[in-house]
Amino acid sequence: MKILFLTFLIISNIFAISFKGKIVDSVTKEPIIDAKISDSNQTIHSHIFGHFVLDSNEEVAFIKAYGYKPKKFKLSELSKTIELTPIKVKALYLNFWGAKIDSKTFARILKIIDETEINSVVVDIKSAEGLTSYKTSYDKANSYGAWFQRSIKDIDEFMSVLKSKNIYTIARLSTFKDDLQAKNNPDYAIKTKNGEVWRNFDGIAWVDPYDKRSHIYTIEIAKDAAKVGFDEINFDFIRFPARRGLVFSKENTEQNRIKAIEEFLSLAQNELRRYGVFVSVDTYGLICWNETDTGIGQTIKGLSKYADYICPMLYPSGFSSSYFNVKNPADYPHKVIYESINNVVDQINPLRLRPWLQHFKDYTQEKRFYVKKDIEAQIRASEEHDTNGWMMWSPSSRYKQNYFRLTAISRIDSE
């Protein structure tokens, strides 16, 4: 078997062709250094002055660079200079049931995108219940009935609408919190000490992050989302439950937890390479403050090895007073966002950070609705650190259009 594989590699190399190019910013025309150029088998990086040489026998290749839209190109049509479009992602979350062509929620979000600074959307593709919002090509998930309650009847039509408006598209997948997968695979569901399948406070079961079968399952669905045209795959619940006393297939140590999450992301990057998509991960906001993995396997150092972007949930309502020396952090949205990001800029380039921001009612002390000044304060804090942008979270996917800056065209129309 090894001899056959080596023979294949030798033959592939013989027929490989060297492709040379230069990568530049489409606006400034400045070279882009350390961009990732990939075919299905390899990834190389652009060097000084943006130059690269790719030896490949494939038809297409992909380019990714932090702060730019991903690009696909035919190697046979490779020009000497390739331009990448810069983007600061400003995204709204579109929930599972709102993601349908004829929904009022979808129409409202498209209107906001048409008229304001919002340029991106995060779409639920795989929910914590294990449902997929459209029928994917993954037979195992389909055999469990994952698509039976799908909200997107025609994924090609749905993506066509988004692409026609030049919207940056992010597919959100719940990773290890997956009730349907756990129900159909109790042998690798997380267990209680008495051997029963454990369920969270919301009645949802999880699969074991140590078990590679749970990795493959979600990544196969992610691959389908990449195939249909999403620019980025966003893994949520890419962690262990924040609960002690559970039973896993390995000893549940910090070292083992961090390694399991890294192995998932390494496999995801390898499997998704041939589609040229970015990989992002959602994390607890505490990742910006805790020196440990917070008991869930998430650290900046571990995640940044394989994820392109890290998206901490910096909801001010999610922090206790001990982190900011104020009675109620929800009353200080700018302070929470700014100081949290500032606390990790020595660990990761801010261009690889894209925080989730709060567009929902404070659920802690005052239980007040977040208004325009609260939203603007969070956005300002993120932009002051020159992050990769930001993403707004509203569980109901309801947003106030006047909370966001108008586009130039919209400003002229309103005058």
C-alpha positions in Angstrom: 0.0 0.0 0.0 2.8 2.4 0.9 4.5 1.7 -2.4 1.3 2.5 -4.4 0.9 5.8 -2.4 4.6 6.8 -3.1 4.1 6.0 -6.7 1.1 8.2 -6.9 3.0 11.1 -5.3 5.9 10.7 -7.7 3.5 10.6 -10.7 1.6 13.7 -9.4 4.8 15.6 -9.0 6.0 14.7 -12.5 2.8 16.2 -14.0 2.7 19.2 -11.6 3.1 22.6 -13.2 4.6 25.7 -11.5 2.3 28.6 -11.3 3.6 32.0 -10.4 1.7 35.0 -9.2 1.6 38.1 -7.1 -1.2 39.0 -4.6 -2.2 42.6 -3.9 -4.9 44.6 -2.2 -7.5 45.6 -4.8 -7.8 49.1 -3.3 -4.3 50.1 -2.3 -2.5 47.8 -4.8 -0.1 47.0 -2.0 1.3 43.4 -1.9 -0.3 41.0 0.6 2.3 39.0 2.6 1.6 35.6 4.1 -1.6 35.0 2.2 -2.5 31.3 2.0 -2.6 29.7 -1.5 -4.1 26.2 -1.6 -5.2 23.4 -3.8 -6.8 20.3 -2.4 -3.5 18.8 -1.2 -1.3 21.7 0.0 -1.1 25.2 1.3 1.7 27.6 0.6 2.2 31.3 1.7 2.9 34.4 -0.3 6.3 35.9 0.4 7.7 39.4 0.5 6.2 41.6 -2.2 3.2 39.2 -2.3 4.8 36.7 -4.7 4.1 32.9 -4.7 4.9 29.8 -6.7 2.4 26.9 -6.6 3.3 23.5 -8.0 0.1 21.8 -8.8 -1.6 19.4 -11.2 -5.1 20.6 -10.3 -7.5 23.0 -12.2 -8.4 25.4 -9.4 -6.8 27.0 -6.4 -7.8 29.3 -3.6 -6.4 32.3 -1.7 -7.2 33.3 1.8 -5.7 36.3 3.7 -6.9 37.8 7.0 -9.1 40.8 6.4 -9.9 39.9 2.8 -12.6 37.9 1.0 -11.5 34.4 -0.1 -10.9 34.0 -3.8 -11.1 31.0 -6.1 -9.3 31.0 -9.5 -8.5 28.7 -12.3 -4.8 27.9 -12.5 -5.0 27.9 -16.3 -6.3 31.5 -16.2 -3.8 32.7 -13.6 -2.7 36.3 -14.2 0.5 37.6 -12.9 -1.3 39.8 -10.4 -4.3 38.7 -8.3 -6.3 41.2 -6.4 -8.1 40.5 -3.1 -11.0 42.5 -1.8 -10.6 43.8 1.7 -13.5 43.4 4.1 -14.3 44.3 7.7 -17.1 41.8 8.5 -20.2 43.4 9.9 -22.6 40.6 10.3 -26.1 39.9 11.6 -27.1 36.5 12.9 -30.0 34.8 11.0 -31.5 32.1 13.0 -32.7 28.6 11.8 -36.3 29.5 11.3 -35.6 32.9 9.7 -33.4 31.4 7.1 -36.0 31.0 4.3 -36.5 33.0 1.1 -40.1 34.1 2.0 -39.7 34.9 5.7 -40.2 38.4 7.1 -37.0 38.0 9.1 -35.0 37.3 6.0 -36.6 40.3 4.2 -35.8 42.6 7.1 -32.2 41.6 7.3 -31.7 42.0 3.5 -33.2 45.5 3.8 -30.8 46.4 6.6 -27.9 45.1 4.5 -29.1 47.1 1.5 -29.2 50.4 3.4 -26.6 50.2 6.1 -23.0 49.3 6.8 -24.0 45.6 7.4 -22.3 43.4 4.8 -22.4 39.9 6.1 -24.8 37.3 7.5 -24.4 34.3 9.8 -26.8 31.6 8.9 -27.7 28.6 11.1 -26.8 25.4 9.1 -26.7 22.9 11.9 -28.6 23.6 15.1 -27.9 22.4 18.7 -30.9 20.1 18.2 -29.0 18.5 15.3 -31.3 19.8 12.5 -29.9 21.1 9.2 -31.5 24.1 7.6 -31.4 22.4 4.2 -31.0 18.9 2.9 -27.2 18.4 2.7 -25.4 15.6 0.8 -24.4 13.9 4.0 -26.3 10.6 4.0 -25.7 9.8 7.6 -27.3 13.0 8.9 -30.1 12.7 6.3 -30.8 9.1 7.5 -31.4 10.5 11.0 -34.0 12.9 9.6 -31.8 16.0 10.2 -33.4 17.8 7.2 -37.0 16.9 7.9 -37.7 20.3 9.4 -35.5 22.3 7.0 -36.3 26.0 6.6 -34.3 26.4 3.3 -36.1 24.4 0.6 -33.7 25.4 -2.2 -30.2 26.2 -1.0 -29.0 27.2 -4.4 -31.8 29.8 -4.7 -31.0 31.0 -1.1 -27.3 31.4 -1.8 -28.0 33.1 -5.1 -30.0 35.8 -3.4 -27.2 36.5 -0.9 -24.4 36.4 -3.6 -26.4 38.7 -5.9 -26.1 41.4 -3.1 -22.4 40.7 -2.6 -23.1 39.6 1.0 -20.3 37.8 2.8 -21.8 34.5 4.0 -21.0 32.6 7.2 -22.4 29.1 7.9 -22.8 28.5 11.6 -22.7 24.9 12.9 -23.3 23.7 16.4 -20.4 21.2 16.9 -20.5 19.0 19.9 -23.9 20.1 21.2 -26.0 17.9 18.9 -29.1 16.2 20.2 -29.9 14.2 17.1 -26.4 12.8 16.6 -26.2 11.9 20.3 -29.6 10.2 20.2 -28.6 8.1 17.2 -25.2 7.3 18.5 -25.5 6.8 22.3 -22.2 4.9 22.3 -20.3 8.1 21.9 -22.7 10.5 23.6 -21.5 12.2 26.8 -22.7 10.1 29.8 -23.5 10.6 33.4 -21.7 8.6 36.0 -24.5 6.1 36.0 -24.1 5.5 32.3 -27.1 7.4 31.0 -26.9 9.9 28.2 -26.4 13.3 29.8 -28.6 16.2 28.8 -27.9 19.9 29.4 -30.3 22.2 31.3 -32.2 22.7 28.1 -32.7 19.0 27.5 -30.2 18.7 24.7 -27.6 15.9 24.6 -23.9 16.3 23.5 -21.5 14.1 21.7 -18.0 13.3 23.1 -15.4 15.7 21.7 -12.7 13.0 22.3 -14.4 10.7 19.8 -13.3 11.2 16.2 -16.7 10.1 14.9 -18.2 13.3 16.3 -15.5 15.2 14.5 -16.2 13.6 11.1 -19.9 14.0 11.4 -19.9 17.8 11.8 -17.1 18.3 9.3 -19.0 16.4 6.6 -21.9 18.9 7.0 -19.4 21.8 7.0 -18.0 20.5 3.7 -21.4 20.6 2.1 -21.9 24.2 3.3 -18.6 25.0 1.7 -19.7 23.3 -1.5 -22.9 25.4 -1.8 -20.9 28.6 -1.6 -20.5 29.9 2.0 -17.4 32.0 2.4 -16.7 30.9 6.0 -17.5 28.0 8.3 -18.2 29.0 11.8 -18.1 26.3 14.5 -20.1 27.1 17.6 -20.2 24.9 20.8 -16.8 23.7 19.8 -16.0 22.9 23.4 -16.7 20.6 26.3 -19.8 21.2 28.5 -19.2 23.6 31.4 -20.2 20.8 33.8 -18.2 18.6 36.1 -18.7 14.9 36.8 -19.5 13.8 33.3 -18.0 10.6 31.6 -15.9 10.8 28.4 -13.9 8.3 26.4 -10.7 9.8 27.8 -9.5 11.2 31.0 -11.0 14.7 31.1 -7.9 16.8 31.8 -7.1 20.3 30.6 -4.3 19.0 28.3 -6.6 16.4 26.8 -9.4 18.8 26.3 -7.3 21.4 24.5 -5.7 18.6 22.3 -9.2 17.3 21.3 -10.4 20.7 20.1 -7.1 21.3 18.3 -7.5 17.9 16.5 -11.0 18.8 15.4 -9.8 22.1 13.9 -6.8 20.5 12.3 -9.0 18.0 10.6 -11.6 20.6 9.6 -8.9 22.8 8.0 -7.5 19.8 6.0 -10.9 18.7 4.8 -12.1 22.2 4.0 -8.9 23.3 2.2 -10.2 22.2 -1.2 -13.1 24.7 -0.9 -11.1 27.8 0.1 -13.3 28.8 3.0 -12.3 30.5 6.2 -12.7 28.6 9.5 -13.9 30.5 12.6 -14.7 29.4 16.1 -17.1 30.9 18.7 -15.8 31.0 22.2 -16.8 32.1 25.7 -15.9 35.7 26.3 -13.9 34.5 29.3 -11.3 33.2 26.9 -10.0 36.8 26.8 -9.4 36.7 30.6 -8.8 33.2 31.9 -5.3 31.7 31.8 -6.8 28.2 31.8 -9.1 26.5 29.3 -12.1 27.4 31.6 -12.8 23.7 31.9 -14.0 23.5 28.3 -10.9 23.1 26.1 -10.8 26.7 24.7 -7.6 28.8 24.8 -6.4 31.5 22.4 -3.2 29.7 21.9 -4.9 26.3 21.1 -7.6 27.7 18.8 -5.3 30.0 16.9 -3.2 27.1 15.7 -5.8 26.1 13.2 -8.8 28.5 13.2 -8.5 31.5 10.9 -10.7 33.7 13.1 -11.6 33.6 16.8 -15.0 35.0 17.8 -15.4 35.5 21.5 -18.9 36.2 22.7 -18.2 39.5 24.5 -21.8 40.1 25.6 -21.5 42.6 28.5 -24.4 40.8 30.2 -22.3 37.6 30.3 -19.6 39.0 32.6 -19.6 39.3 36.4 -18.5 42.4 38.3 -15.2 40.8 39.3 -13.7 41.2 35.8 -14.2 45.0 35.4 -14.5 46.4 39.0 -18.0 47.7 38.2 -21.3 46.6 39.8 -23.0 45.7 36.5 -20.8 45.2 33.4 -23.9 45.4 31.2 -24.0 49.1 31.9 -20.5 49.5 30.4 -20.6 48.0 26.9 -17.6 49.9 25.6 -15.4 49.0 28.5 -16.3 45.3 28.4 -15.5 45.0 24.7 -12.4 47.2 24.6 -10.7 45.8 27.7 -11.5 42.2 26.7 -9.9 42.6 23.3 -7.0 44.6 24.7 -6.3 41.8 27.1 -5.4 39.3 24.3 -3.8 41.5 21.6 -0.4 40.2 22.8 -1.5 36.7 22.0 -3.2 37.1 18.6 -3.3 39.7 15.8 -6.5 41.7 16.2 -7.2 41.0 12.5 -8.0 37.4 13.5 -10.5 38.5 16.2 -14.1 39.1 15.4 -16.2 39.5 18.5 -19.9 38.6 18.9 -21.7 41.7 20.2 -24.9 42.0 22.2 -28.2 43.0 20.5 -30.5 41.7 23.1 -32.0 42.5 26.4 -29.7 42.6 29.4 -30.8 39.5 31.5 -28.7 40.3 34.6 -29.6 43.1 37.0 -31.5 45.8 35.3 -33.0 43.6 32.6 -33.1 46.6 30.2 -33.1 46.6 26.4 -29.9 47.5 24.7 -30.5 50.7 22.8 -28.6 52.5 20.0 -25.9 54.0 22.2 -25.2 50.5 23.7 -24.8 49.0 20.2 -22.7 51.9 19.0 -20.4 51.7 22.0 -19.7 48.0 21.4 -19.0 48.6 17.7 -16.7 51.5 18.5 -14.7 49.4 21.0 -14.2 46.7 18.4 -13.2 49.1 15.7 -10.7 50.9 17.9 -8.8 47.7 18.1 -8.9 47.2 14.3 -10.4 43.7 14.6 -11.7 41.7 11.6 -15.1 43.3 12.3 -17.9 42.1 14.5 -21.1 40.0 14.5 -24.4 40.9 16.2 -26.3 38.3 18.1 -30.0 38.5 18.6 -31.6 35.1 19.3 -34.8 36.2 17.5 -32.8 37.8 14.6 -34.6 41.1 15.2 -32.5 44.2 14.7 -33.0 48.0 14.8 -31.9 49.3 11.4 -31.3 52.8 12.8 -28.7 51.4 15.2 -26.3 50.9 12.3 -24.5 53.5 10.1 -26.1 54.2 6.7 -24.3 53.5 3.5 -23.3 56.5 1.3 -26.1 55.9 -1.1 -28.7 55.6 1.7 -27.5 58.9 3.2 -28.0 60.7 -0.1 -31.5 59.2 -0.5 -32.5 60.3 3.0 -31.4 63.9 2.6 
